[in-house]
Amino acid sequence: MRGAWGQGLRNVGDTTLRIVERIGAVVLFLGQILRHSGTSFRRFSLVIREIYFAGVQSLIIILVSGLFVGMVLGLQGFETLQSYGSSESVGVLVALSLMRELGPVVSALLFASRAGSAITAEIGLMKATEQLSAMEMMAVNPLARVVAPRFWGGVISLPLLAALFTALGIMGGFLVTVIMLKVDSGAFWSQMQAAVDFRHDILNGMIKSLVFGVAVAAIATFEGYEAPPTAEGVSGATTRTVVSSSLAILALDLLLTAFMMKGWN
Amino acid sequence: MNRATLNLWVGFFVLLGFVAFLMLAFKVGNLSLDGSGGTYEVVAHFDNIGQLKERAPVRSAGVLVGRVHSVRFDTLHYNAEVQMALDSQYHFPVDSSASVLTSGILGEQYVGLDAGGDDKMLKNGDEIKLTQGAMVLERLIGQFLFNKAQDGGADKTSTDKGAP
């Protein structure tokens, strides 16, 4: 194949191969993290420190966005449901959409940009300033000492943040529809309780956010660890973390939803 | 930041997360209703179940007494076999009847149980013999039109008879 067409086709092939290679590298890196995770659990204070930076410091953005998302859902749902004369069902709408989709997905997206990028920048800069090499010189494995605690901090934080996001979202929906728009509060809660199932809705949502946590933390630590040790390298790696973990979250969400739906009926 | 403050904040965060999860489970998911006590299973055959799905409610006098466990097609009798898990605190006589009903005009479908008068109670694995399937709107309309046409014909013949 020659000419512009051949070149175009080659570019497509090259990009595809590079994406597949990248995914494979992240998965291998994840395996390496898991192999070197022993230290993180023997010295759990390392992980606690990372839960503080990834989880506690993301609390404000997660709580405020959860509240706003719930309020918007309440307003929009009320507007539409009112025309069918069933504005009491707004509780069901808010709770199910938050629990199944918006809670895990939006909190993971926020987490990727708030904490994932910070993890990448930190590890990348450690590499650029040769701190990681210095550790290796002292016979300290940087994977065990630096990467694994950050990974586990992210994995533990995200499901908790997602639960908080969902809970605050439901409160936001309650605030707008019951307090402001005067939907009956008894109907709001009872219809919600009749529609929400613990295993199918709440647990599946938690499973989703756990999977997203593993994906975001693996991508963030991988990008930082593999970043070229220059200023541009670190900035590029930070951008890639946000872009590829957002894509990974949405793609995994589709996959998980399809599997979970199939289990219902 | 010193170690104690760090631990305090992380402890606060983890606790907050668990409280949110428990609130979702109990306040929103109403976990206690499904988990409490045991259930016993009864089976019923319907000639038509309409849109009845798994996990649909089973109600008696409007009160939730159980849930539909499984729905399958019975190749022996060519009808629908519905397994229901009833809450073991509610007992029903063996001659109770089950029907597929709809809540509201466009609402979800559920199984309604009407208690009979027998002394013996339904046990695990028993079958409810008296059943009534779902109303199919098309058949209902068809029947109505057919009756209407018949009535019209009957009226005409009667007037024809009376005329001469």
Chai-1 contact restraints between the chains, C-beta under 6 A:
chainA,res_idxA,chainB,res_idxB,connection_type,confidence,min_distance_angstrom,max_distance_angstrom,comment,restraint_id
A,I48,B,V10,contact,1.0,0.0,6.0,A-B,restraint_1
A,I51,B,V10,contact,1.0,0.0,6.0,A-B,restraint_2
A,Y52,B,L6,contact,1.0,0.0,6.0,A-B,restraint_3
A,Y52,B,W9,contact,1.0,0.0,6.0,A-B,restraint_4
A,Y52,B,V10,contact,1.0,0.0,6.0,A-B,restraint_5
A,G55,B,F13,contact,1.0,0.0,6.0,A-B,restraint_6
A,V56,B,W9,contact,1.0,0.0,6.0,A-B,restraint_7
A,V56,B,F13,contact,1.0,0.0,6.0,A-B,restraint_8
A,A95,B,V28,contact,1.0,0.0,6.0,A-B,restraint_9
A,L160,B,G17,contact,1.0,0.0,6.0,A-B,restraint_10
A,A163,B,G17,contact,1.0,0.0,6.0,A-B,restraint_11
A,A163,B,A20,contact,1.0,0.0,6.0,A-B,restraint_12
A,A163,B,F21,contact,1.0,0.0,6.0,A-B,restraint_13
A,L164,B,G17,contact,1.0,0.0,6.0,A-B,restraint_14
A,L164,B,A20,contact,1.0,0.0,6.0,A-B,restraint_15
A,A167,B,A20,contact,1.0,0.0,6.0,A-B,restraint_16
A,A167,B,M23,contact,1.0,0.0,6.0,A-B,restraint_17
A,A167,B,L24,contact,1.0,0.0,6.0,A-B,restraint_18
A,M192,B,V28,contact,1.0,0.0,6.0,A-B,restraint_19
A,Q193,B,N30,contact,1.0,0.0,6.0,A-B,restraint_20
A,V196,B,V28,contact,1.0,0.0,6.0,A-B,restraint_21
A,V196,B,G29,contact,1.0,0.0,6.0,A-B,restraint_22
A,F198,B,A25,contact,1.0,0.0,6.0,A-B,restraint_23
A,F198,B,G29,contact,1.0,0.0,6.0,A-B,restraint_24
A,F198,B,L31,contact,1.0,0.0,6.0,A-B,restraint_25
A,I202,B,L24,contact,1.0,0.0,6.0,A-B,restraint_26
A,I202,B,A25,contact,1.0,0.0,6.0,A-B,restraint_27
A,I202,B,G29,contact,1.0,0.0,6.0,A-B,restraint_28
